[in-house]
Amino acid sequence: MRLLNTSTHKLEEFPDDTPPYAILSHRWGPDEVLPGYAKIEMTCRIAAESGIEYAWIDTCCINKTDSSELSESINSMYRWYQESTVCYAYLADESEWFQRGWTLQELLALSAVVFLNAAWKELGTKLSLWKDVHDCTGIPGVFLAGEDAHSASIAQRMSWAAGRNTTKVEDRAYSLMGHFGIYMPILYGEKENAFFRLQEEILKVISDDHTIFAWTDWEPLLPALGMLGK
């Protein structure tokens, strides 16, 4: 795992024993270069002030030009959030963060989620703000309070993802893999087929939960997909 040293701002590799680290959850903006530097600076500063020596930020800790590393990172994302010391959820605006596909697993993977406003001031935690988070997401408070979201039915978990947006069509599926404990190859360019593959893998892993057959995607179903949602 590649982490950013919060004091030196240098990247360090940890193939085995990973030290405690903070992790950033954020929405990518249309022009992320300058805001991206600010996010790195502020995440490191806040983590260091809390005594955390390392941070993970997707913009600098993943080599997106390496397809094998990108695939491994996407499949590991849920676990990385789950194993972090704290997740800083940066809300650059009032609602966009709650509408993005990737932020669902980032919200549910870890209990220690701290919400920060556009000025990087703490708004509260997932636990202290659970009613507001429930109103924004529809996720029952029991799961926001720490109960394992994997105990919810497939249909219920799918409903939490409905209406969320991703830049790439494939990411609608890839952003849910950790949410369902799925590992599958990342194939950008496959478009809607990624969601079909996801549901096939879900049936293999969670074969005793048939609520997936009651689920319909937020777009019309394709007849070719039979009983599975698009």
C-alpha positions in Angstrom: 0.0 0.0 0.0 1.3 3.5 -0.9 0.8 6.1 1.8 1.6 9.8 2.1 3.8 10.9 5.0 1.8 13.8 6.6 5.0 15.6 7.7 7.3 15.2 4.7 4.5 14.9 2.0 6.5 12.1 0.5 5.0 8.8 -0.7 6.1 5.6 1.1 5.5 2.0 0.2 4.2 -0.5 2.8 3.9 -4.0 1.2 3.0 -5.8 4.5 2.7 -4.0 7.9 0.7 -0.9 7.3 0.9 1.9 9.9 -2.2 3.8 11.1 -3.4 6.2 8.5 -6.1 8.7 7.8 -8.0 8.5 4.5 -9.8 11.1 2.4 -13.2 10.8 0.9 -14.0 13.5 -1.6 -15.7 14.3 -4.9 -13.5 14.9 -7.9 -14.2 18.3 -9.4 -14.1 19.2 -13.1 -10.7 20.9 -12.7 -9.0 18.9 -9.9 -5.4 20.1 -10.3 -5.3 23.1 -7.9 -8.1 21.9 -5.6 -6.3 18.5 -5.5 -3.1 20.1 -4.1 -5.2 21.9 -1.4 -6.8 18.6 -0.5 -3.4 16.9 0.0 -2.1 19.8 2.1 -5.2 20.0 4.3 -5.6 16.3 4.8 -2.0 16.0 5.9 -2.3 18.9 8.2 -5.5 17.7 9.9 -4.1 14.1 10.2 -0.8 15.3 11.6 -2.6 17.5 14.2 -4.4 14.3 15.3 -1.1 12.5 15.6 -1.6 10.4 12.5 1.7 10.1 10.5 0.3 8.8 7.3 -2.6 9.5 4.9 -4.1 7.9 1.9 -5.6 10.1 -0.9 -6.6 8.5 -4.2 -5.3 11.4 -6.3 -1.7 10.7 -5.3 -1.5 7.2 -3.8 -2.7 5.3 -6.9 -0.8 5.2 -10.2 -3.8 5.4 -12.6 -1.6 4.9 -15.6 -0.8 1.3 -14.5 -3.9 -0.8 -15.3 -2.9 -3.7 -13.0 -2.3 -1.3 -10.0 -5.6 0.5 -10.8 -7.5 -2.8 -10.8 -5.9 -4.0 -7.6 -6.6 -0.6 -5.9 -10.3 -0.5 -6.9 -10.7 -4.1 -5.6 -8.9 -3.1 -2.3 -10.7 0.2 -1.8 -13.4 -0.9 0.6 -10.8 -2.7 2.8 -8.5 0.3 2.8 -11.3 2.6 4.0 -12.4 -0.1 6.5 -8.9 -0.4 8.0 -8.1 3.3 8.2 -7.9 5.1 11.6 -10.3 7.8 10.4 -12.0 8.9 7.2 -12.2 12.6 6.5 -15.3 13.2 4.3 -14.7 16.5 2.6 -17.9 18.3 1.6 -17.0 20.9 -0.9 -20.6 21.8 -1.4 -24.0 21.1 0.2 -25.0 17.8 -1.5 -22.6 16.5 -4.2 -20.7 14.2 -2.0 -23.9 12.3 -1.0 -24.8 11.9 -4.7 -21.6 10.2 -5.9 -21.3 6.5 -6.4 -17.9 5.9 -4.8 -18.8 7.7 -1.5 -21.4 5.1 -0.5 -18.8 2.5 0.4 -16.6 5.2 1.9 -19.4 6.2 4.1 -20.3 2.6 5.3 -16.9 0.9 5.4 -15.7 2.7 8.6 -17.4 3.9 11.8 -15.0 6.8 12.3 -16.1 9.2 9.6 -15.6 12.9 10.2 -17.4 15.4 8.0 -15.5 18.6 7.0 -17.0 21.6 5.2 -15.6 23.5 2.3 -13.3 25.5 4.7 -12.0 22.2 6.2 -13.8 22.8 9.5 -15.3 19.9 11.3 -19.1 19.6 11.0 -19.5 16.4 13.1 -19.1 12.7 12.8 -21.2 10.0 11.1 -22.6 9.1 14.5 -23.3 12.6 15.7 -24.9 13.6 12.4 -26.7 10.2 11.7 -30.1 11.8 11.3 -28.9 14.3 8.7 -27.0 11.6 6.9 -30.1 9.3 6.9 -32.1 12.2 5.4 -29.6 12.6 2.6 -29.0 8.9 1.8 -32.0 6.9 3.1 -29.6 4.6 4.9 -31.2 3.4 8.2 -29.6 4.8 11.3 -28.6 1.4 12.7 -26.0 1.0 9.8 -24.8 4.6 10.3 -24.3 3.8 14.0 -21.9 0.9 13.3 -23.9 -2.2 12.4 -22.3 -4.1 9.5 -24.0 -3.0 6.3 -23.4 -6.4 4.8 -26.2 -7.7 7.1 -28.8 -5.7 5.0 -30.4 -7.5 2.1 -29.1 -7.1 -1.4 -32.1 -5.2 -2.5 -31.8 -2.8 0.4 -28.1 -2.1 -0.3 -28.8 -1.6 -4.0 -31.5 0.9 -3.1 -28.9 3.0 -1.3 -26.9 3.2 -4.5 -29.9 4.2 -6.7 -29.7 7.8 -8.0 -26.0 8.1 -7.2 -23.8 9.3 -10.1 -20.4 8.2 -11.5 -18.3 9.8 -14.2 -17.8 6.5 -16.0 -20.7 4.0 -16.6 -18.6 1.1 -15.3 -18.0 2.8 -12.0 -21.6 2.3 -11.1 -20.6 -1.4 -10.6 -17.0 -1.0 -9.6 -17.9 1.4 -6.7 -20.2 -1.3 -5.2 -17.8 -4.3 -5.2 -16.6 -3.8 -1.7 -20.2 -3.0 -0.6 -21.0 -6.6 -1.5 -17.7 -8.3 -0.9 -17.0 -8.9 -4.6 -13.7 -9.1 -6.4 -13.8 -9.0 -10.2 -11.5 -7.8 -13.0 -11.7 -4.1 -13.9 -12.5 -3.7 -17.6 -13.0 0.0 -18.5 -14.8 0.1 -21.9 -17.3 -2.6 -21.1 -20.0 0.0 -20.2 -23.3 -1.4 -18.8 -22.0 -5.0 -18.8 -20.0 -4.2 -15.7 -23.3 -3.9 -13.7 -24.5 -7.2 -15.1 -21.2 -8.9 -14.1 -21.5 -7.4 -10.6 -24.9 -9.0 -10.1 -23.7 -12.3 -11.4 -20.9 -12.3 -8.9 -23.3 -11.2 -6.1 -25.4 -14.3 -6.8 -22.3 -16.5 -6.5 -21.3 -15.0 -3.2 -24.7 -14.4 -1.6 -26.7 -17.3 -3.1 -29.3 -17.4 -0.3 -30.5 -13.8 -0.7 -33.0 -13.7 -3.5 -34.0 -10.1 -3.0 -31.7 -9.3 -6.0 -34.5 -10.6 -8.2 -36.8 -7.9 -6.9 -34.3 -5.2 -7.7 -34.6 -3.1 -10.8 -32.0 -0.6 -11.7 -32.7 3.1 -11.9 -32.9 2.8 -15.7 -35.2 0.5 -17.7 -34.2 -3.1 -17.8 -32.7 -4.7 -20.8 -34.7 -7.8 -21.9 -31.4 -9.6 -22.6 -30.6 -9.6 -18.9 -33.6 -11.6 -18.0 -34.4 -11.5 -14.2 -31.3 -9.4 -13.4 -31.4 -5.6 -13.3 -29.6 -3.8 -16.1 
